[in-house]
Amino acid sequence: MNRKKLTIILLMICTAIFAVTGCSKKKEKEDASGDYLSGKHHAEIEIADYGTISVELDADHAPISVTNFINLAKEGFYDGLTFHRIIADFMIQGGDPKGDGTGGSDKTIKGEFTSNGVDNPLSHTRGAISMARARDMDSASSQFFIVHQDSTYLDGEYAVFGYVTEGMEIVDAICEDTPVQDENGAVNPEDQPVITSIKVID
């Protein structure tokens, strides 16, 4: 079994665990009738001891995901959260208030990807920012991941909603520096890189 197939299997196992443990409380589900952003938007992800990752968010192709991410950032939801799951050559995942992959915000959103009936052409290439989810296609909440190396086999199954424009060297450093506990990339709480803040620029 090659690394990519093993990685996606591990990803699905992790999201299945999240489906069982992270969605135990009933969440408000945001539907497609809300008011969503359009166009390009920009944000800066400040990471303690590392610096700033700048991202451009594409609300034309992923309006629900971008609007959700920006709203949470403006509320300060991400301030002090961490990257709890790191797999070099794959991705870094964060935005979980529980810090273990089972948490989220108080709402879930529609998954904006092909297998869920949404035409989203954005691809999981290096630097893509995408929504993490459980088995339920509409279970994405606050958790997101930044793709370390091209992982286009995720296209059509997860919602890319933007790309890193500056700071991929920080993602490289995090992948290199952070000790993980298993092949699924679990990081002990004391080793998790901290998101100081996510600032919305426009």
Secondary structure, 3 states (H helix, E strand, C coil): CCHHHHHHHHHHHHHHHHHHHCCCCCCEECCCCCCCCCCEEEEEEEECCCEEEEEEEECCCCHHHHHHHHHHHHCCCCCCCEEEEEECCCEEEECCCCCCCCCCCCEEECCCCHHHCCCCCCCCCCCEEEECCCCCCCCECCCEEEECCCCHHHECCECEEEEEEECHHHHHHHHHHCCCCCCCCECCHHHCCEEEEEEECC
